[in-house]
Amino acid sequence: MIAETIEHIADRVLAYEETDLTALLNHFKTRMEQFEPGPAWERAVIAYFLINGVRVKNALKQGKMNSQELTPGRRPALRVVK
């Protein structure tokens, strides 16, 4: 049940364009940095990492696609995504 709920949330987040999500990233980062214990701060932290997760997913996907085009059959090197 929990796994299905989390996957549903992921599907909803993935339905948005990365550019729209990225525009919100600073908003949630600011709310996260201004620590005020409570549900609003917790939601800001989760929202920030959901959006950042989409960015990491896209970077990983792009990196794998580029490395497959350059060297088919060779395992790609991993790199840190910021």
N, C-alpha and C positions, 0 to 999 in steps of 0.2 A: 504494500500500500504506500509506504513512504517513498520507495523507489519510483513508483508510477507518478506520484505527486511531483517529485523533483524533476523527472523527465518532462512532465507537462509544463513546469515552469521554464525549463530549458527550451522547449519547443516555442513557447510564447516569446522568450527573449530573442531566439534566433529568427523570429518572424520580422523583427525590425532591422532596418538598414544599419550597418556599422557606423556610418557617418552620423546618423541620428543619435545613436547610443553614445558615440564619442563626444558629442556636444554636451551630453549630460555628465560625463565623467568628472569634470572639474567641480560641478555642483555637488556631487556626492563626496568627492574628495574633501572639499571644504567642510561639509557637514561632519565628515568622519574625523577630520583633524580638530574640529572644535568639540572636544569630548564633553558630552553632557549625558551621563548615564540615563538610560531609558530606552523604550522601544523605538523612538525616532532615530536615535544614534545607531542602534543595532540594525535597523532597516537600511540606513545609509551605508553601513559597512558591507552588508550583504549585496546591496545594489551595486556598489562600486566594484566588488569582485566579480559579480555576474557580468558586468559590462567589460571589465578587463579580461575576463575569461573568453569572451567573444573575440577580442583583439588577439589574444594568444592563439586561439583556435585558428583564426584566419592567417596569422603569421606562420604557424606550423604547417598549415595546408599549402600556403604559397611556397614555403621552403621545400616541402616534399615534392611539389609539382615541378619546381625549378630544377631540383637535383635529379629528378627522374628524366627530365628532358636532356640534361647535360651528360649524365652518366648512367644509362640504363643498366640495371643489374647490379649496381654498386650501392652499398648502404650509405645513406647520407650522414654527414657529420651533424651532431646536435649543437645548438648554440643557445645562449641565454637571450630571451626576448624581454625587452623592457617596455 
